[in-house]
Amino acid sequence: MLDIVIRNGQVYDGTGNPWTRLDIGIKDGRIEMLGKLSTQAAAVEIDAEGLAVSPGFIDTHVHSDLLCTKPDIHKIKVLQGVTSELLGQDGISVAPVSEQTKPLWQKQLRGLNGDIGDWPWNSIEDYLRFLSSSPLAGNVAYLVPHGAVRTLVMGFEGRRATTVEMTKMRELVEEGMRQGAVGLSSGLVYPPNLFSCKEELIEICKGAAKYDGCFVVHMRNESSHILEALDEMIDVARSSGVRLHISHFKVIGRRNRGHFQAALDKMDQARKEGIEITFDQYPYTAGSTVLHALLPPWMHNGGTEELLAKLKDEEIRRRIKDDFAHNHDFENWVESCGWGNIVIASVTSETNRVVEGKNLLEIAQMRGTEPADAVFDLLLEENAGVTMVIPWGEEEDIVSAMKHPMQIVGSDGIFGGKPHPRLYGTFPRILGRFVRDKEILGLSEAIRHMTGAPAQLLRLKDRGYIREGCWADIVIFDPKTVADLATYEQPLLEPIGIKWVLVNGEMAVDHSAFTGTTAGKVIRSEEIPLEIN
């Protein structure tokens, strides 16, 4: 007898093929059989008449590295159909660490990843083992974070690495891959990654390429210098042999919109050259990150402790304000977006909870100070544990990238406070607003961007598709009603239309309610080194 049978649904297999009417039989966590299963009995039967049946969605950009272990908080991911997530993003994550670097990263990441108390791990192996013993609502895979590796070798020093140091970093990347990571990440606007040169990136990427891992990267610039930043990443892939994946592809600032199509053309050309390149995207015209990312690169030398100490110096404050006004050589969000468009999403203290959801002009007015000083003071008061929401462009650009065959869906969701609505709404928003209402994509193609395409990126052989033998990560939703409800004003509203979600054959969502089931697994890479010329 089967454990579960799903009958009468329109099955989208994750490849982009049109739907077909199949019953799905599930046994011991996997898809046992597909076909007309009218004679097959099951302990649980789901009638999916009139509903779409899809592989579970794979979110390729998240910041759930700690809070995935808290199902009551993390449940929003399965409630929108996400059954697997890719942790370790932007080169700034929780492993590997040492007893010396761990406190630095705990402070650095508190605003981004939350706080679960002590970290009982150092290595990636230790961390993945910790996750395996934790209650996970969905599956997780991990990227080796560039910044964590760099600090093990040279701390938060704001300088180029030596050849010896680059080699040590590559060896640490290889070690992380052997321990189960599926690739490497970097965020070249975040310390200490931003201090790296192209030669360093090539060397560490060789460590990921050796194990057929991908390189997932927040580029050095996403505004006026995006084309040069993209050239750098393509050259890194060309020289190292790594598979390249661009994080949250966008072009910041209306005056830079002309670069959008040019960037897509560059990626197409790289593909023609033989470089395997993809990108992820969230379906919103605003982004979100940590507040201290507003500061110019020179402020990040030495890490968070030194940054906070510098912010107490009036001369340094004046220098930062001058950079905000005149420096075009870094990712200057103040220049691109303006103070009135930068909104505080979360803080760590109750004292400052009042600023969540307010822009920096409003906060400056509340405090009787300049917006820049409001930023400096907030960072000091919150020990840098502040996140923000910032606008970047127009929905027309979202659409042009969403229709591109290289696009993969990634939410970049950040928990805490009054978050960006992408945390609660990314996947239903695409299915409702962009597929059903605007008819930007067909449903089968949109599902491929959420399932088969990310499975290919991560080299997952038994997830991302509805096939016999695959793990039963499955979403059943109503294409006529599925929608996101989360807004910038009310970002914690749950989506509608997601009826059932199975994770490894167990019911995580039943009639749109989280069941409390924690059947998620840690997804590890195949530990097979490749010959790299």
N, C-alpha and C positions, 0 to 999 in steps of 0.2 A: 504494500500500500504506500502511496505517496504521502509526503508530509503536507504539501500544499499543491493545489491545482488552481490555475488562473484560467478561466474560461471566457470565450466570446469577445475578447478584446481585439482592438486593432494594434497589432504588434509592430513596433518600429525597432529594427534589430541593431541600430547604432552605426550602420555602414552608410546611411544616406539613401538606401533603397526605399521605395514606397512601402507603406504598411502592408501587412498580410494578416489574414485572420487565422490565428493559431491558438491552441491551448498550450499552456506551459505547465509541465509537471516538475515539482521540486522535491528532492530527496537529499537528506544529509547536507544541506547548505548549498547544493549545486543544482543547476538545471539538468534534470535527469532525462527529460524527453520533451519534444515539440511535435505538435500535430493535432489531429482530431482525437481527443482523449476521453470520449464519451463513456467508454467502458472502464476507465481508470478511477478507482476510488481514492479519496484523500482525507486526511484528518481535518483539513481546513480547505474550504472551497471559496473562491472569490469570483463573483460574477462581474466581469468587466465590460458588459454590454454597453456600447456607446462611449467607451473610454479608451484612451491611448495607453498602451503598455510599452514602457521604454526601459533600457538599461538604466541603472542608477547614475545620477549625474556625478561627474568628477570635477571638483573645483580645484583648478591649478594655481590659484593664488589666494592663500589664507594666512591669518595670523592667529590660529587656534592652537599653537604649539604647547601651551599650558592648559588652557581652558577646555580643550577637547577631553580632559579628564574629569570635567564637571558636567555630567549629562543634563542637569536641570538648567544650566546656562547654555550649553552647546546644542541643545535639542533643536534650535531654530534651523540648523543645517539640514537635518533629516526632514523637518517639516516642509522644506522647500525642495525636497527630492535629492539632496546631495548625500551620496553614500560613501564617497571617498574624497580625501583632501590631501593636498601637497603642502607639507610643512617646511620650515627652514628657509623662508623667503628673504630676499633682499640682502643676503649675506650677513644678516644680524639675527641670530637665533641662539638656542639654549645649549647646544653641544656641538663640538667638543669644548670643554672648559678645563681649567685646572683650579686648584684651591686658591690660586692667586688671581686668576681672571674671572672666576665665578661671581664674586661680589660686584665687579665692574659691570658685567653683563646683566646681573639681576637689577641693578639700578638703571642701566641703559634701556632695558626692555620693559620696565614696569608699565609705562604708559601704553606701549604697543601690544604686549602679550598678556597683560594682567599679572596677578600675583597669587601663587598657590603655596607660598611659604618656602621652606627649604627645598633645594634641588638635590635629591639623593643620587646624583650621577655626575660623572665627568666626561666619559667617552660617549660617542654616538651609540656604541653597543649598549652601554649602561642606560642611556636615555630610551632607546627602543625597547629594552627589557622593561623599564619602568612603564612605558606606555602599554606594553603587552599585558602587564598585570593590573592596569587601570580599567575602569568601566568606560568603554568607548561606544558611543552611539553609532559611529560610522568608522570606516577604515581610514588609515593614515599612512602616507609615505613621507620620506624625509630627504631634503637636500643638504649637502655639506655647506654650511655658511662660510663664505670667504672671510668675513670679519672675525669670526670665532677662531678660525685657523690662523689668521694673521696675528691676532693678539697672543696666541700661544708662542709664536715665533719672535715677535718684536713689539708686543704691547700695543698701546695706542699712539705710538710715535708717528708724527706727521711727516714722513719722509719716504723716499723710494727704498724699496727693499734691495739688498745686495743679491748677487747671484746665488750665494750660499743660502740666504734666507728664502729666496724663491724656490730653491730645490727642497728645502725643508717643508715649505707650505705644500708643494705638490705631493710630497710623500704623505703628509697628513690627509690630503684629499683622497689619495689612493687608499689609505687606511680606512677612512670613512666609507668609501665605496665598498670595500671588502666587508665592512661591518653592516652593510645593508642599505646605505643611501642610494637613491636612484639618480642622483646628479649633483650638481654644484650650483650655488646661487651667489650673486653679488648685487649690491645696491650701491652704485657709484656716486650717489649723493649723500650717503650715510658714512659716518666714521666707523672704523678706520679704513673702509673700502675706498673712500674717495681719494686717499693718498696713493693708491696704486697706479702704476704705469701700465701701458699696454703689454710690455714684456712680461710683467708679473702675471697678468691675466692669461696670457698665452701659456705660460709655464703651468699654472695651476689647472687650466683647462685640459692640458695633456693628461693630468691625473684622472679627470672624469672621463675623458675620451677613451682611455685605456680599458675602461669597463663599460663602454657604450653608454655612459651617462650623458644627460643633457646639461647645458649651461643656461640657467634661468636668470635673467639680468634686468634690473632697473638701470637703464642707461644713464650715462653721465649728464645728459641734458635732454629735456623733452620740450624745449621751447625754441628759442632763436637759433640754437646750435644743434638741433636734433639730427640734422643730416650728417654733420661731422661725427656726432656720437654714434649714429648707426653705422657709419663707415668703420669706426673703430671696432665695434662689436663684430661686424662681418669679417674684418681682417683677423680678429682673434680666432674666429671659427675657422677661417681659411688656413691659418698658420698652425692651429692646434689639432684640427680634425674633429672638434667637438660639435655636437648638434646644438644649434642656437635657438633659444626661445626668449623673445622679448616680453618683459612683464608690462602689463596694463598699458598697451600701446595707445598713445594720444599725442597731440601737439598742443601745448599750453599757450593760451593767449590768442585773441582774435587776429591780431596783426600777423601771427605766424601760420595762419590757416593754409597758406599757399604751400607750406612744407608737407602737408598731410599726404597728398597724392604722390608727391615726390618720394616720400619715405616708403609708401607701399610699392612704388615702382622699383626702388632699391632692393626691397626684399624679393620681389619677383625676379629681378636680375640675378640676385644671389642664388636663387633656386635654379635658374637656368645654368648657372655656373657649376651646380652640383653641391651647393651648401644646403644642408637640411635646416631650414629656418621656419619658425612658426611664431605666433604671438598670441597673448591673451588680452581680453578686453572686458570691462564691465559696462553695462548699458546706461550710464549716467553721464551728465555733462559736468560733474564735479568729482574731485578726488578727495582722498583723505590720507593723512600721515601724521607723524609726530610734529609738535610745534617747533622743536629746536631745529628741524630741517629748514626753517626760514633763514637761519644764521649762515653767514658766509663760511666757506670751507676752513679758513685759518682758525676759526673759533673752536674747531673740533679736535685740534691737536691735543692729545693727552687724555681724551675721554670726558665723560660727564662731570666728574669731580672738578677737573680743571676748568671746564666750560662754565660751571656755576660760580667758581671763584672769580673768573674773569668778568662775569656779569655784574660784579660788585664794584668794578672799577669804572669811574665816570669817563675817563679818557677812552677806554675800550668801547663803552657805550656810544660815544660820539663817533668813533671810527666805524662801528657797525651801521649806525644811521647813515653815514656817508656812503657806505657800500649799498645800502638799500636804495639810496637816491641816485647813485651814479655808476655802480659796478655792473657791467653786462657780461662778465666772464664766468659767472656761476648761475645756478638755477635760481634766479631772483624772483620768487613768487610775489613778493611785495610789488615789484615793478610790473610783473605780468598781470596780476589780478587786482591789486589795490586793497587797502586796509579794510574797506567796507565789505569786501567779498570773502574775507577769511574769517571763518566761524569756528569757535571753540566747540569741539565735540565732547571731550571728556577731561576731567581732572581727577586727582586721587583723593583730595580732601573734601570733607563736608563743608568747610569754611568757604571754599570757592565754587561750590556747586551752582551758585547763582549765575555764573558766567557761561555755563553750558548752554549752547544754542544761540549765543549772542556773538555778533561780529566784533572785530577789534576796535572799530570806531566807537561802537556802543560801550564796550568795556572801558575804553580810554575816557569816555565821557563820564561813566559811572565813577571812575577813580580820579577824575580831575587831572589827567596826565596825557602825554602823547601816546599814540598807539604803540610805537616802538618800546617805550618804557613800560607800557602795560604788558608787552610780551616778555621783556626782561624780568619784570617783577613776578609774573605768573610762573615762569620757569624756576625762579628761585624759591618761591613759596611752595611749589609742587615737586621740588627736586627733579625737575624736567619731565615729570609724569603727566604730560598734557598732549592731547591729540587735536587735530583741526580738520575742517572740511573746506576745500578750496575749489572754485570753478575753473574749468579749463577750456571749454569750447562749445560747439554747437552739435545738436542731435544729428544734423546732416552728415557730420564726420563720423559719428558713431555708426550710422547706417552704412556708409561706404566701407568701413572696416569690417562690420558685421557680415557683410555679403561676401567678403574675401574668403577663398577656400582655405587659407592658412590660419584663419581666426579660430581661437579656442576660448571658451567662456571661463573667466576667472573673476571672483567677486572682490578680492582684496579686502574682505570684511574684517573690521576691527571691533572687538567687543568693548563695552564700557560707556557709561554716561549717556549722551544723546548721540549715538553713532550715525555714521553715514547710512542711509537706507539700503545701500547695497548689501549690508550684512543680512538683512531680513528678506530682501526682495529680488536679488539678481536673476535667479533662474526663472521664477514665475513671471517676472517682468518681460523677459524675452519671449516666453511662450504666449503671454497674453497681449502685451502692447505691440511687440514687433512682428510676431507671427500672425496671430488672429486679427488684431485690429488694424495694423498698418500693412500687413501682407508683404513685409520686407523679405522674409524667408519662408520657404515651405517648411512644414512641421518636420518632415523627415531630415531635411538638411540642418535645421536648428538643433535637433536631437543629436545629429552626428557631431556638431561643434561641442556638445556637452558630454559626449560619451565615447564614441569611437576615436575621434581625433585626439582627445587627451590620453586615451589608452595607448594610442600609437606613440605619442610623445614620451610616455613613461615606460614604454615597452612592456605593457601589461598583456599577458597572453590569455588570461582567463577572467578579465573584467572589461567593462565598457561595451560589451556586446550581449545580445541574447542568442546564445548558441548552446547546444548540448555540451555539458562538461564545464561551462563557465560557472563561477560563483553566482548565486542568485541574489545579486544586487539589482533590484527592480523597483521602478516607480510606476504607479498607475494614477493617471490624472484625467480630468475632464477638460478637453481642449476648448470647450464652449465657455467655460467659466474660470479657468485658471487665471490668476492675476496676483500681482503684488499690491499690497495696501500700504506698505511703509512709505512715508514721505519724509522730507527734511524736517518738517514740523513735528511729525509723529512717527519716528523711525522704528518703533518697537511693535508695530502692528503686523501680525502674522499673515502670510499669504492665504489665498483660498484656492480650492480646486485640486489640491494634491490629496488624493483619497487614501492610497495605501503606499507604503514604502517598506521594502524588504532589504535587510542587510544580511548577507551570508545566509539567506534562507529563513531568517527570523523576522517577525513583524515588528518594525520600529515605529511605524505610523499605521494606525487603524482608524478608518473613517475620519481622517484629518486630525487625529489626536495622537500625541506622542505616548507610546505604551510604557516607556521606561526601560524597554529592552536594550541591553548594551552588548550587541553581538559583533561590534567592530573588531577588526584585526589590524596588525601592523603589516604593511606590504613592504617586503624587502626585495632588493635588486637581485638579479642573477649574478652570482659572484664569479664571473668568467672574464679574465683579462683578454683584451684583444691586441693584435699586433698593430702598432701605430708606426707609420713610416716617418 
